[in-house]
């Protein structure tokens, strides 16, 4: 694959940031992601990220500031403000070791729950932090499904979307604008801080903002509800969040009334992305993707809560 000008120049910027006083080095660059919404490269201990084309300094800069002021929760950036490269905003970060996808037993569910609780309990910065982008991303996934083309499994996904309240579809303001939220929590958003003890930290501030904290628990909740996340892993995550006094759910008892709407929304978002991907690749749905569609179909018959299949 031929490198784009953005990828080429981003790699050079990452090398310059990693070795500011060295003209040449033996390190090899690695492309961590190269998508329309994000291009990410690593050089030695530095990561350079070109953000989505529609990202504005007014939205990104306060998110960087928030990360810099919460180093016990978020991996702090190497520079306080973005630079512009090929009309894209670029930020620089220390490289942290990600979660190993081939070792699910070592997944840091306790760390994820504890970090989320710390984030949700943190004071909201006074630097004009924008709303958390979770509902907007879900709406974007559904719009892409509608515009990509017909899929035989799209009907239950779109019906489930229509049952959600307007705020969860990004058609109205969120009911909570006083809590600091990550906006796109999953295990891929955790890395070990590049220090000797390597504590886990959250990464990716693109969706950081104020909003409904239950949204940050919704992806693992949705996977649990679909039978895709084992009950013990869900329990580890939820217990750690509660033990750290996270405000998104009650301290005891049934958490589902608080999680139901965000979990439904994340189920629809993930199913919509799966259908769009299957259409683009001209292939049938795999087992996991079909489970997400089946969960969307159940939403219309199990109001007002998405009954976890593993709890049936």
N, C-alpha and C positions, 0 to 999 in steps of 0.2 A: 504494500500500500504506500502510495506516494504521500509524503508528509505535506500538510498544508502550510502556507506561510505563517499562520497563527501558531501551529504546533512547533515549527522550526524556531520561530523567534521566542516563543514561550520557553523552550528548552534552553536557549541562550540566556534568557533572563534568570532562569532557575540556577544555572551554573554561575552567573555573575553574583547572584545573591549568596550562593553557598561558598564561593571562594572570592570574596571581594578583593583580596590582595594577591591573587594568583592568576597568572595569565593562562596557564595550562594545568591540567590535572588528569590523573589516570581514571577518574570516576566515570562510570557509564550512566547515561540518562535513561530513565524508564518512563514510559507513558502509562499513567495509571487510569486515565479515562480520556476518551476523545469522542464526545457526543455533541449534538447541536446546542445543548443547554450547558455544557461544561467541558472544558479541556484541562486536564490535570497532569502535570509532569513532576517527576522527582529527580533531583540531582544531589547525591550524597545525603546530607541531613536536611535538605530544603525541598519543600513542595511549592510549586507555583500553580495557581488555579486561575483560569480565565472563566469568568462567570457568564451566565446567560446573557444574550445580546440585549435583552430589555432591562437588565439590572441598572439601577441608577445610583449615583453617589449618595443621594439623599437617603436612600434605603440601606445601602451597604455600609456606609461609614458608621452610623450608630450601632449597627450590628457588630462591626469590628471592635468598636469601643466597649460594648458590653462584654465581648469575649475577653478583651484585655483586662477587664476589671473583675472577672470571675475565674481566675486561674485554677481554683480548686474544683471547678465544674467543667469549664470549656477550655480546650487547647487554645492558648493565646496566640494571636498572629505575630509574625516577626516584624511587621511594619504597621504603623497606626492607620494608614489610609491606603486605598487602592491606587494603582497606576493604570494608565490606559495603553492598550496595545491592540492594534488593528480594530479600533472602535469597541474593544471589550475591556471591561474592568478586570484587573488582575490583582490578586493578593498572594502573600507569601506566608508560609507556615512551616513550623518544624515537622519533620517526619516522625510519626508515631507508628508503632507496630499494630496492625489491625487484628481483629478477631479472626482466628483460624477457621474458615468455613468447613474444613475437613475434620474438625474436632468438636462436634456439637456438645459433647459432655463437658467441655471446658468453657462453654459459652458463659460470659460474665453477667448473668441475669441479676445477681445481687448488686453488682456495681452499677448496672443500668438503672435499676430501681432507686438506688441511693442517690445517684447523680441527678436523676430527674427530680426527686424530692428536694434536693438542695437548690436546683434551678428554680423550681416553683415557689420556694420560700424566699428567694432572693428579691430584694427591692427592685422595682422596675426603674431602669435608668431615666433620668430626666433629659436625655439627649434626643428626644423625638423618635423613639423606637417605633417602627411601623407595626401594624397588626401581624400576628402569626399567620403564615401563608398556607397552613394545612388545608382549610376549605377551598381556597383558590386552586391548589394543586389537584384536589379531587375533582373540582369542576372542569379543570383543563383536561383531565384524563377522560371524562365523560364526553366532552366536546370532541376530542380526537376520535373517540369511538364512533360518534354520530357522523363525523365527516369522512372517516376512512372508508366506509363502505358497509353494506349489510353483512351481518353474521347471524347464523341461525340461533346462536345462544345469546344474542344481544337483548332480546325482549325482557327476560327476567331481570337483567342487570339494570336496564333503564327504568323498569317499573319500580325496582327497589330504590333507585335514585329519587324518583318522584315522591316517594313516601317520606323523605327526609325533610326536616324543617328548613326554612329558607336560609338560616345562618350557616347550616352545614353544607349548603350548596353554594355558598359565597354570594347569595342574593340579598343578604341583609347583614347588618353588623353582628358580630359575635356577642353573646350575652355577658361575657366576662372580658373586661379590658383592663384588669388590674393584676394579672398574673403573667410572669415571664415564662414563655414556652419555647420549646425547641422547634416544633412544627413538623418534623419528619423523622421521628425516632425509630430506629431499627438497629440491629447489632452492627451493621456496617458503619454506623456513626460513632463507634467507640474505637479508640486507639490507646495504646499505652504511651504515656508521656515519655519523651526521650531523655529520661534521667536514670540514675542507677537503680532506683526502686520501681520505676515504671508504673505509677498509678494510672488507672483508667481515666480517660477524659472524653467528653463529647466533642465531636467535630461537626463541621458544615453549618455555618450560620446563615445560609441563604434564606431560610424560612423562619428564623428566630424573630420573636415579637411577642406582643401581648395578646392574650386570648384565653380560650378554654383549656385548662390544664389536662383534662381527661383526654384530649386529642393525642397527647404524647404517650398515653398508655394504650391507645386504640389499636395500633397495629398488632402487638402481641395479643391483645384481647380478641381481636378479630380472628387471628390464626388459631387461638384456643377455641373460639366459638365454632370455627370450621373443622375442628378436629385435626388441625395441622401442627399445633404446638402441644406437646404432652402436658397433662395437667400438673405434673410436678415442676416443670420449668415455669409454667404460668404462676404457680404458687410461690416459687422462689422469687420471681420478679415482683409480684404484688406484695408479698410479705416484706421484702426489703424496702419497697416504697413506703409502706405503712410504718415500718419501724423507724424510718427517717422522717416521719411526720409529714408526708406529702399531703397536700390539701385537695387533690383531685377526687378522692374517694373517701367515704367515711372510715374512721379509724378501725372499725370492726363491722361485721355483718356483711350483707350482700352489696358488693360494689357495682353490680350491673346496672341499677338505675342511672348512675352517673356515667357509665361507660357505653350504654346502649347506642345512643345516637352516633358518637364518634366511631364506635366499632362498626356500625352499619356503613357509615361513610367510607371508612378505610377498606371494608370488604368490597364495596362497589368500585372504589378507585382501583384497587388491585385487580379485580375482575375485568374492569374496562381496559386496563393496560394489557392484561393477558390476551384479551380478544383482539385488540389492535395489533399486538405482536404476532399472534397466530395468523391474522389476515395478511400481514406484511410478508410472512414466511410461507404462506399458502400451505398450512399444515393443520392437522386436528389438534384439539386441546389435549394437554397431558393430564395426568391424574390430579395434580395439585390445582391446575387451572379449572378443571371441571368441578372440583370441590368448592371453589370460590363461586362459580356460577350457581351451583346447587344451593349454597348459602343465601345468595341473592333471591333465589326462588322461594326459599323458606321465609324470607322477611315478610312477604305479602300474606302469609298464613299464620304468623306468630306475632301479632301486635300485642303490646307495644315494644316487646323486647326480642332480640335475636337470640333464641335459645341456643346455648352452646351444645353442639352435637355430642361432645364428650361427656356432657352432664345428663344426657337423656337416659 
